[in-house]
Amino acid sequence: MAKKVVATLRDGNTDGRSYSKVIKMVKSPKTGAYIFDEKMVPNEQVKEFFK
């Protein structure tokens, strides 16, 4: 069987390794339950995401 091609995050000359998937727990103001905020951010902005 042929292997499937896996898409990577490519934007111009930056490759997928310059991005990180970050997950933050946030308390919902409506219900009080915790929700997870997931984003793909550049490695330079990881600390800013958690502030």
Backbone bond lengths (Angstrom), bond angles and torsions (degrees), N, CA, C in turn:
res aa  C-N    CA-C-N  psi(-1)  N-CA   C-N-CA  omega(-1)  CA-C   N-CA-C  phi
1 M - - - 1.451 - - 1.521 109.72 -
2 A 1.307 115.25 148.80 1.463 120.66 178.61 1.520 109.66 -79.58
3 K 1.321 115.13 145.94 1.461 119.83 177.31 1.518 109.34 -79.06
4 K 1.327 115.49 146.62 1.454 120.40 177.30 1.517 109.27 -81.01
5 V 1.295 115.46 144.51 1.455 120.68 177.59 1.518 108.10 -82.77
6 V 1.331 116.48 129.31 1.453 121.39 -179.53 1.524 108.15 -99.64
7 A 1.314 115.39 125.86 1.465 120.01 179.78 1.517 109.79 -76.29
8 T 1.312 116.01 140.36 1.462 121.12 176.36 1.512 108.82 -113.94
9 L 1.316 116.51 163.43 1.455 120.99 177.54 1.520 108.57 -79.98
10 R 1.303 115.64 107.52 1.460 119.53 179.16 1.524 108.58 -128.46
11 D 1.302 115.05 128.93 1.454 120.98 179.05 1.514 107.01 -137.27
12 G 1.316 117.07 94.85 1.453 120.90 -177.70 1.511 110.49 70.60
13 N 1.321 116.83 -122.63 1.461 119.98 -178.61 1.526 112.82 -98.23
14 T 1.332 118.69 2.51 1.468 120.37 175.98 1.510 108.58 -91.47
15 D 1.295 117.14 137.59 1.461 120.05 -178.99 1.523 110.37 -103.79
16 G 1.314 117.08 177.30 1.452 123.17 -175.16 1.506 114.59 -64.61
17 R 1.313 117.92 -18.82 1.459 119.90 -179.45 1.520 112.43 -75.96
18 S 1.315 117.89 -10.66 1.460 119.96 178.89 1.527 111.62 -89.11
19 Y 1.322 117.25 4.00 1.456 122.55 178.62 1.525 110.23 -116.56
20 S 1.333 116.14 151.12 1.458 121.54 176.18 1.521 108.71 -129.99
21 K 1.322 115.83 144.85 1.455 120.37 174.31 1.518 106.83 -90.68
22 V 1.329 116.03 120.28 1.458 120.83 -178.35 1.521 109.08 -114.44
23 I 1.318 115.33 141.58 1.463 121.79 -178.57 1.524 107.64 -128.59
24 K 1.328 115.94 126.92 1.457 121.08 -179.02 1.523 108.85 -126.93
25 M 1.340 116.97 134.96 1.462 120.96 174.87 1.519 108.82 -83.50
26 V 1.334 115.54 129.28 1.460 121.64 -179.53 1.517 107.83 -128.08
27 K 1.326 116.27 134.36 1.460 119.94 177.77 1.525 109.44 -82.16
28 S 1.321 116.36 126.43 1.458 121.88 -178.86 1.523 109.75 -71.20
29 P 1.326 117.44 128.30 1.472 118.67 179.56 1.531 112.47 -71.00
30 K 1.317 116.98 -23.10 1.464 120.87 -176.81 1.533 111.56 -78.33
31 T 1.350 117.07 -50.30 1.460 120.27 -174.19 1.516 113.65 -106.87
32 G 1.324 117.47 -18.70 1.456 120.37 -176.86 1.512 113.13 84.85
33 A 1.324 117.38 -3.64 1.465 121.40 178.61 1.526 108.86 -82.42
34 Y 1.322 115.49 157.57 1.467 120.05 178.10 1.520 110.63 -86.50
35 I 1.320 115.22 137.91 1.453 121.67 174.93 1.521 107.65 -122.27
36 F 1.307 116.81 161.05 1.455 121.64 -178.22 1.516 109.28 -108.90
37 D 1.325 116.03 126.60 1.461 123.17 177.58 1.518 107.20 -101.14
38 E 1.335 117.25 109.73 1.464 122.57 -177.98 1.522 109.12 -111.34
39 K 1.339 115.37 133.01 1.459 120.51 178.33 1.516 109.56 -147.10
40 M 1.325 114.87 155.93 1.456 121.97 170.01 1.517 106.42 -101.30
41 V 1.334 116.29 117.10 1.458 120.62 -178.19 1.521 109.25 -126.84
42 P 1.335 117.08 153.40 1.471 119.66 174.69 1.527 110.21 -62.93
43 N 1.313 116.87 150.88 1.460 121.31 -176.74 1.524 112.79 -57.39
44 E 1.337 117.64 -29.66 1.454 120.40 -178.83 1.526 112.27 -71.09
45 Q 1.335 118.34 -21.68 1.465 121.71 -175.01 1.518 113.75 -103.90
46 V 1.322 118.36 12.06 1.464 120.93 -177.54 1.522 110.66 -65.40
47 K 1.327 117.81 -46.70 1.469 120.57 -178.79 1.525 111.14 -64.84
48 E 1.320 117.63 -35.53 1.462 120.74 178.59 1.523 111.06 -66.83
49 F 1.330 118.41 -32.40 1.457 122.23 -179.95 1.520 110.97 -64.69
50 F 1.333 117.57 -37.52 1.456 120.59 -176.15 1.526 113.45 -85.41
51 K 1.331 118.64 -4.53 1.476 120.57 177.33 1.493 111.14 -79.51
